[in-house]
């Protein structure tokens, strides 16, 4: 008899999420990468594809992380991680870096998040009103200034609670700005209908994905 056992769910790890995002970034885009999973995206864009990565602390043309023996302590990203500079890259003043953000010159920003709502709201800086985080920081400027915002995140918390929700319960970073979400389980577009599932990992079905999601999901036409 044929083997009818269900496929194991091939959930992505952090690098897998980053690599999936890198596949979708077109040639020539200017892209800001937030801290966490987004910083890994620069590791997975092929060297022959020109994507100009921006870091809000004043680096334009960020390359992948350096080998352990070739770290330049003066060359870091906004998360204070060592990075490299691609040919043609440059350093700019912090004020000029934010002028790039606020002037609408970024094609894309990729941020991590605690929650994303079905209407595109994002909460990514605090998990309660009196959280230890001092302020929302540059994420608010990026969410408002970039031409489009994608989110990279785990589909659920470590306790199995959904991160894709009908309405955010954490303090908001920005309202109605997220266009696409990449998780370890799926790729989802944020549309007027809510979350539309573009792609799921191998071995996962729609009902199982819905069971791990607070917001109602919709299948792509």
RABELFEN-V874164 format. One record per helix or strand. SS is the DSSP state (alpha for helix, beta for strand). FROM is the first residue (numbers start at 1). LEN is the number of residues. If there is no record, write none. Layout:
ss=SS from=FROM len=LEN
ss=SS from=FROM len=LEN
//
This chain:
ss=alpha from=14 len=11
ss=beta from=30 len=4
ss=alpha from=36 len=8
ss=beta from=52 len=4
ss=beta from=59 len=5
ss=alpha from=68 len=3
ss=beta from=76 len=1
ss=beta from=82 len=1
ss=beta from=84 len=8
ss=alpha from=94 len=9
ss=beta from=108 len=4
ss=beta from=115 len=3
ss=beta from=122 len=2
ss=alpha from=138 len=8
ss=beta from=149 len=4
ss=beta from=156 len=1
ss=beta from=162 len=1
ss=beta from=164 len=2
ss=beta from=174 len=1
ss=beta from=178 len=5
ss=beta from=186 len=6
ss=beta from=194 len=7
ss=alpha from=206 len=6
ss=beta from=217 len=3
//
